[in-house]
Amino acid sequence: MSAQPPPSVYAASRTGNLGPVDEEVVPVLYVEEAARAVAWYERLGFQQEWEHQFEPGLPWFVSVARGHVRLYLSEHKGDARPNTLIHLYVTDIDRVSEEFAVPVDEEGLAGRECALEDPDGNRLRVATRRT
């Protein structure tokens, strides 16, 4: 039998000192060309929200969103590692499969899923949860 911490200690470890986390987490993905990346993510239903560039000739930093899901696409070296893996849950994986001409893995760990890779090597597991 393993020892369990008292409920008050366990609750504090789950919520930290700030209370429950109900805010938003936004992954940053490294991209070589922000405009190309935005066009690719639009195929998944994302829309560009805003873009930022300190001055002409410097790297772009762009926000794309799909409903409540948001990604930052950054041309800044060091903002994110290449070859990042993210999971995205959608209601209709068959539409993703058709759009990208990739098979659906019926036995995927995340549900019925497709494996995608964006033009910059970032990997996505796009899935519909099993009911």
Contact map, one row per residue, 1 for C-alpha under 8 A:
11100000000000000000000000000000000000000000000000000000000000000000000000000000000000000000000000000000000000000000000000000000000
11110000000000000000000000000000000000000000000000000000000000000000000000000000000000000000000000000000000000000000000000000000000
11111000000000000000000000000000000000000000000000000000000000000000000000000000000000000000000000000000000000000000000000000000000
01111100000000000000000000000000000000000000000000000000000000000000000000000000000000000000000000000000000000000000000000000000000
00111110110000000000000000000000000000000000000000000000000000000000000000000000000000000000000000000000000000000000000000000000000
00011111110000000000000000000000000000000000000000000000000000000000000000000000000000000000000000000000000000000000000000000000000
00001111111000000000000000000000000000000000000000000000000000000000000000000000000000000000000000000000000000000000000000000000000
00000111111100000000000000000000000000000000000000000000000000000000000000000000000000000000000000000000000000000000000000000000000
00001111111110000000000000000000000000000000000000000000000000000000000000000000000000000000000000000000000000000000000000000000000
00001111111111000000000000000000000000000000000000000000000000000000000000000000000000000000000000000000000000000000000000000000000
00000011111111100000000000000000000000000000000000000000000000000000000000000000000000000000000000000000000000000000000000000000000
00000001111111111010000000000000000000000000000000000000000000000000000000000000000000000000000000000000000000000000000000000000000
00000000111111110000000000000000000000000000000000000000000000000000000000000000000000000000000000000000000000000000000000000000000
00000000011111110001000000000000000000000000000000000000000000000000000000000000000000000000000000000000000000000000000000000000000
00000000001111111111100000000000000000000000000000000000000000000000000000000000000000000000000000000000000000000000000000000000000
00000000000111111111000000000000000000000000000000000000000000000000000000000000000000000000000000000000000000000000000000000000000
00000000000100111110000000000000000000000000000000000000000000000000000000000000000000000000000000000000000000000000000000000000000
00000000000000111111100000000000000000000000000000000000000000000000000000000000000000000000000000000000000000000000000000000000000
00000000000100111111100000000000000000000000000000000000000000000000000000000000000000000000000000000000000000000000000000000000000
00000000000001110111110000000000000000000000000000000000000000000000000000000000000000000000000000000000000000000000000000000000000
00000000000000100111111000000000000000000000000000000000000000000000000000000000000000000000000000000000000000000000000000000000000
00000000000000000001111100000000000000000000000000000000000000000000000000000000000000000000000000000000000000000000000000000000000
00000000000000000000111110000000000000000000000000000000000000000000000000000000000000000000000000000000000000000000000000000000000
00000000000000000000011111000000000000000000000000000000000000000000000000000000000000000000000000000000000000000000000000000000000
00000000000000000000001111100000000000000000000000000000000000000000000000000000000000000000000000000000000000000000000000000000000
00000000000000000000000111110000000000000000000000000000000000000000111100000000000000000000000000000000000000000000000000000000000
00000000000000000000000011111000000000000000000000000000000000000000011100000000000000000000000000000000000000000000000000000000000
00000000000000000000000001111100000000000000000000000000000000000000001111000011000000000000000000000000000000000000000000000000000
00000000000000000000000000111110000000000000000000000000000000000000001111000011110100000000000000000000000000000000000001000000000
00000000000000000000000000011111000000000000000000000000000000000000000011111011110000000000000000000000000000000000000101000000000
00000000000000000000000000001111110010000000000000000000000000000000000011100000000000000000000000000000000000000000000100000000000
00000000000000000000000000000111110000000000000000000000000000000000000000100000000000000000000000000000000000000000000100000000000
00000000000000000000000000000011111110000000000000000000000000000000000000100000000000000000000000000000000000000000000000000000000
00000000000000000000000000000011111111000000000000000000000111000000000011100000000000000000000000000000000000000000000000000000000
00000000000000000000000000000000111111100000000000000000000000000000000000000000000000000000000000000000000000000000000000000000000
00000000000000000000000000000000111111110000000000000000000000000000000000000000000000000000000000000000000000000000001000000000000
00000000000000000000000000000010111111111000000000000000000000000000000010000000000000000000000000000000000000000000011100000000000
00000000000000000000000000000000011111111100001100000000000000010000000010000000000000000000000000000000000000000000000000000000000
00000000000000000000000000000000001111111110000000000000000000000000000000000000000000000000000000000000000000000000000000000000000
00000000000000000000000000000000000111111111000000000000000000000000000000000000000000000000000000000000000000000000011000000000000
00000000000000000000000000000000000011111111111000000000000000010000000000000000000000000000000000000000000000000000000000000000000
00000000000000000000000000000000000001111111111000000000000000000000000000000000000000000000000000000000000000000000000000000000000
00000000000000000000000000000000000000111111110000000000000000000000000000000000000000000000000000100000000000000000000000000000000
00000000000000000000000000000000000000011111110000000000000000000000000000000000000000000000000100000000000000000000000000000000000
00000000000000000000000000000000000000001111111000000000000000000100000000000000000000000000000000000000000000000000000000000000000
00000000000000000000000000000000000000001111111100000000000000011100000000000000000000000000000000000000000000000000000000000000000
00000000000000000000000000000000000001001100111110000000000000011100000000000000000000000000000000000000000000000000000000000000000
00000000000000000000000000000000000001000000011111100000000001111000000000000000000000000000000000000000000000000000000000000000000
00000000000000000000000000000000000000000000001111100000000001111000000000000000000000000000000000000000000000000000000000000000000
00000000000000000000000000000000000000000000000111110000000001110000000000000000000000000000000000000000000000000000000000000000000
00000000000000000000000000000000000000000000000111111000000111100000000000000000000000000000000000000000000000000000000000000000000
00000000000000000000000000000000000000000000000001111100000111000000000000000000000000000000000000000000000000000000000000000000000
00000000000000000000000000000000000000000000000000111111011110000000000000000000000000000000000000000000000000000000000000000000000
00000000000000000000000000000000000000000000000000011111011000000000000000000000000000000000000000000000000000000000000000000000000
00000000000000000000000000000000000000000000000000001111110000000000000000000000000000000000000000000000000000000000000000000000000
00000000000000000000000000000000000000000000000000001111110000000000000000000000000000000000000000000000000000000000000000000000000
00000000000000000000000000000000000000000000000000000011111000000000000000000000000000000000000000000000000000000000000000000000000
00000000000000000000000000000000000000000000000000001111111100000000000000000000000000000000000000000000000000000000000000000000000
00000000000000000000000000000000000000000000000000001100111110000000000001110000000000000000000000000000000000000000000000000000000
00000000000000000000000000000000010000000000000000111000011111000000000001110000000000000000000000000000000000000000000000000000000
00000000000000000000000000000000010000000000000000111000001111100000000111110000000000000000000000000000000000000000000000000000000
00000000000000000000000000000000010000000000000111110000000111110000000111000000000000000000000000000000000000000000000000000000000
00000000000000000000000000000000000000000000000111100000000011111000011110000000000000000000000000000000000000000000000000000000000
00000000000000000000000000000000000001001000011111000000000001111100011110000000000000000000000000000000000000000000000000000000000
00000000000000000000000000000000000000000000011110000000000000111111111000000000000000000000000000000000000000000000000000000000000
00000000000000000000000000000000000000000000111000000000000000011111110000000000000000000000000000000000000000000000000000000000000
00000000000000000000000000000000000000000000000000000000000000001111110000000000000000000000000000000000000000000000000000000000000
00000000000000000000000000000000000000000000000000000000000000001111110000000000000000000000000000000000000000000000000000000000000
00000000000000000000000001000000000000000000000000000000000000001111111000000000000000000000000000000000000000000000000000000000000
00000000000000000000000001100000000000000000000000000000000000111111111100000000000000000000000000000000000000000000000000000000000
00000000000000000000000001111000000000000000000000000000000000111000111110000000000000000000000000000000000000000000000000000000000
00000000000000000000000001111000000000000000000000000000000011110000011111000000000000000000000000000000000000000000000000000000000
00000000000000000000000000011110010011000000000000000000000011110000001111100000000000000000000000000000000000000000000000000000000
00000000000000000000000000011110010000000000000000000000001111000000000111111011000000000000000000000000000000000000000000000000000
00000000000000000000000000000111110000000000000000000000001110000000000011111000000000000000000000000000000000000000000000000000000
00000000000000000000000000000100000000000000000000000000001110000000000001111110000000000000000000000000000000000000000000000000000
00000000000000000000000000000100000000000000000000000000000000000000000001111111000000000000000000000000000000000000000000000000000
00000000000000000000000000000000000000000000000000000000000000000000000000011111100000000000000000000000000000000000000000000000000
00000000000000000000000000011100000000000000000000000000000000000000000001011111100000000000000000000000000000000000000000000000000
00000000000000000000000000011100000000000000000000000000000000000000000001001111110100000000000000000000000000000000000000000000000
00000000000000000000000000001100000000000000000000000000000000000000000000000111111100000000000000000000000000000000000000000000000
00000000000000000000000000001100000000000000000000000000000000000000000000000001111100000000000000000000000000000000000111000000000
00000000000000000000000000000000000000000000000000000000000000000000000000000000111110000000000000000000000000000000000111100000000
00000000000000000000000000001000000000000000000000000000000000000000000000000001111111000000000000000000000000000000000011100000000
00000000000000000000000000000000000000000000000000000000000000000000000000000000001111100000000000000000000000000000000001111000000
00000000000000000000000000000000000000000000000000000000000000000000000000000000000111110000000000000000000000000000000000111000000
00000000000000000000000000000000000000000000000000000000000000000000000000000000000011111000000000000000000000000000000000011110000
00000000000000000000000000000000000000000000000000000000000000000000000000000000000001111100000000000000000000000000000000011110000
00000000000000000000000000000000000000000000000000000000000000000000000000000000000000111110000000000000000000000000000000000111100
00000000000000000000000000000000000000000000000000000000000000000000000000000000000000011111100000000000000000000000000000000111000
00000000000000000000000000000000000000000000000000000000000000000000000000000000000000001111100000000000000000000000000000000001100
00000000000000000000000000000000000000000000000000000000000000000000000000000000000000000111111100000000000000000000000000000001000
00000000000000000000000000000000000000000000000000000000000000000000000000000000000000000111111110000001000000011100000000000111000
00000000000000000000000000000000000000000000000000000000000000000000000000000000000000000001111111000001000000000000000000000000000
00000000000000000000000000000000000000000000000000000000000000000000000000000000000000000001111111100000000000000000000000000000000
00000000000000000000000000000000000000000001000000000000000000000000000000000000000000000001111111110000000000000100000000000100000
00000000000000000000000000000000000000000000000000000000000000000000000000000000000000000000111111111111000000000100000000000000000
00000000000000000000000000000000000000000000000000000000000000000000000000000000000000000000011111111100000000000000000000000000000
00000000000000000000000000000000000000000010000000000000000000000000000000000000000000000000001111111000000000000000000000000000000
00000000000000000000000000000000000000000000000000000000000000000000000000000000000000000000000111111100000000000000000000000000000
00000000000000000000000000000000000000000000000000000000000000000000000000000000000000000000000011111110000000000000000000000000000
00000000000000000000000000000000000000000000000000000000000000000000000000000000000000000000000011011111000000000111000000000000000
00000000000000000000000000000000000000000000000000000000000000000000000000000000000000000000000010001111100000000100000000000000000
00000000000000000000000000000000000000000000000000000000000000000000000000000000000000000000110010000111110000011100000000000000000
00000000000000000000000000000000000000000000000000000000000000000000000000000000000000000000000000000011111100011100000000000000000
00000000000000000000000000000000000000000000000000000000000000000000000000000000000000000000000000000001111100111000000000000000000
00000000000000000000000000000000000000000000000000000000000000000000000000000000000000000000000000000000111110111000000000000000000
00000000000000000000000000000000000000000000000000000000000000000000000000000000000000000000000000000000111111111000000000000000000
00000000000000000000000000000000000000000000000000000000000000000000000000000000000000000000000000000000001111110000000000000000000
00000000000000000000000000000000000000000000000000000000000000000000000000000000000000000000000000000000000111111000000000000011100
00000000000000000000000000000000000000000000000000000000000000000000000000000000000000000000000000000000011111111000000000000011110
00000000000000000000000000000000000000000000000000000000000000000000000000000000000000000000100000000001111111111100000000000011110
00000000000000000000000000000000000000000000000000000000000000000000000000000000000000000000100000000001111101111110000000001111000
00000000000000000000000000000000000000000000000000000000000000000000000000000000000000000000100110000111100000011111000000001110000
00000000000000000000000000000000000000000000000000000000000000000000000000000000000000000000000000000100000000001111100000111100000
00000000000000000000000000000000000000000000000000000000000000000000000000000000000000000000000000000100000000000111110000111100000
00000000000000000000000000000000000000000000000000000000000000000000000000000000000000000000000000000000000000000011111111110000000
00000000000000000000000000000000000010010000000000000000000000000000000000000000000000000000000000000000000000000001111111110000000
00000000000000000000000000000000000110010000000000000000000000000000000000000000000000000000000000000000000000000000111111000000000
00000000000000000000000000000111000010000000000000000000000000000000000000000000011000000000000000000000000000000000111111000000000
00000000000000000000000000000000000000000000000000000000000000000000000000000000011100000000000000000000000000000000111111100000000
00000000000000000000000000001100000000000000000000000000000000000000000000000000011110000000000000000000000000000000111111110000000
00000000000000000000000000000000000000000000000000000000000000000000000000000000001111000000000000000000000000000011110011111000000
00000000000000000000000000000000000000000000000000000000000000000000000000000000000011110000000000000000000000000011110001111100000
00000000000000000000000000000000000000000000000000000000000000000000000000000000000011110000000000000000000000001111000000111110000
00000000000000000000000000000000000000000000000000000000000000000000000000000000000000111100100100000000000000001111000000011111000
00000000000000000000000000000000000000000000000000000000000000000000000000000000000000111100100000000000000001111100000000001111100
00000000000000000000000000000000000000000000000000000000000000000000000000000000000000001111100000000000000001111000000000000111110
00000000000000000000000000000000000000000000000000000000000000000000000000000000000000001010000000000000000001110000000000000011111
00000000000000000000000000000000000000000000000000000000000000000000000000000000000000000000000000000000000000110000000000000001111
00000000000000000000000000000000000000000000000000000000000000000000000000000000000000000000000000000000000000000000000000000000111
